[in-house]
Amino acid sequence: MAKKMFCRAKKLPPFDLIKKLLNYNIITGVFTWKVKKSNKKAGSVAGRVTKKGYVYITINCKGYAAHRLAWLLVTKKDPHPYEVDHKDGNTGNNAFHNLRKATIQQNSSNRKIGSNNTSGYKSISFMPNQTLNPYYVCISQQNKSYSLGSFPTLEKAIKARDIKGKEIYGEFYRP
């Protein structure tokens, strides 16, 4: 039996409803209302920007990520159970050329650096008490860790991480 795919995002409303309510500019990624919505005039920009920079559009009292609605309007298919990734990492750039369908693992490989990072580089830890090889590289994906070892210089650690990262993530790899 095939393993069911997990998706953090909820299913979208039907294509016909979204097409009736919204215009989407595939070049700029901007949505505008086709109809008057409560205090919004037809023709006004749709959506609000979250703290993380994502645009959300409220339809029938539920918020939907604009990048997912863009995918639906262009392809006429709900991306669920897949996620929609921003190729350039800019969560506010919803131009269609910047969007791609991704598994949760592919999308998470494209994340920005974590706030608890000690080296300033993804997947590399700086261990000051290890004087000979202070840079440790470990890449994690799908509950699997790839320990690449410790390196004497940051440059060597980055090179090792990049080789393995490209092997694991392919086009979704972003250092």
C-alpha positions, -999 to 999 in steps of 0.1 A, spaced: 0 0 0 14 34 -9 23 58 19 -1 87 22 16 120 17 14 146 45 7 183 37 6 211 62 -17 233 40 -54 228 38 -73 220 7 -84 250 -14 -119 261 -24 -131 250 -59 -113 266 -89 -146 281 -102 -152 300 -69 -116 314 -69 -118 323 -106 -151 342 -99 -136 362 -69 -100 369 -79 -77 382 -106 -41 370 -106 -13 386 -124 12 358 -132 41 382 -138 38 403 -106 21 377 -84 -5 402 -72 -41 393 -66 -70 418 -70 -107 413 -62 -131 409 -91 -160 417 -68 -167 439 -38 -158 421 -6 -170 436 27 -149 468 29 -128 460 -2 -137 475 -36 -136 454 -68 -101 460 -83 -84 465 -49 -54 444 -39 -64 412 -22 -48 397 9 -27 406 40 10 400 46 19 379 76 49 384 99 68 358 79 60 377 46 34 353 32 3 368 16 -30 353 28 -64 359 12 -96 354 32 -124 336 14 -155 325 32 -139 334 66 -109 311 60 -74 323 51 -56 308 22 -19 312 11 -18 333 -20 10 311 -36 -13 281 -33 -42 301 -49 -19 312 -77 -10 275 -84 -47 267 -85 -56 295 -108 -28 288 -133 -29 250 -133 -66 246 -125 -56 220 -99 -53 222 -61 -16 214 -53 -28 194 -22 -12 171 -9 19 189 -23 32 222 -10 41 252 -32 76 264 -29 90 299 -36 122 292 -56 139 324 -46 130 320 -9 110 353 -9 76 344 5 60 375 -8 71 369 -44 40 350 -58 49 355 -95 41 321 -111 77 317 -125 89 317 -89 66 289 -77 70 252 -79 52 222 -65 72 204 -38 70 177 -13 73 187 24 109 175 24 118 194 -7 102 226 6 119 223 40 153 220 23 147 254 9 144 271 43 164 299 56 191 295 82 178 286 118 180 311 146 200 288 168 227 283 142 263 286 156 283 289 123 262 313 102 258 285 76 230 259 73 238 224 84 272 235 98 278 237 136 308 256 150 323 238 180 350 260 196 362 233 220 372 212 190 404 230 180 416 208 152 382 203 134 357 228 148 332 227 119 308 198 121 284 191 91 252 172 95 223 174 70 189 160 80 161 149 57 130 127 62 140 117 98 174 107 84 207 124 93 238 125 71 268 132 93 296 143 71 321 147 99 342 175 113 364 198 92 394 221 100 381 251 80 347 266 73 355 264 35 360 226 36 328 222 56 308 243 32 322 223 2 313 189 18 278 202 27 272 216 -7 282 184 -25 259 162 -3 231 188 -3 229 189 -41 230 151 -41 201 149 -16 179 178 -26 187 184 -63 172 216 -77 156 224 -43 190 227 -26 197 262 -13 228 267 9 
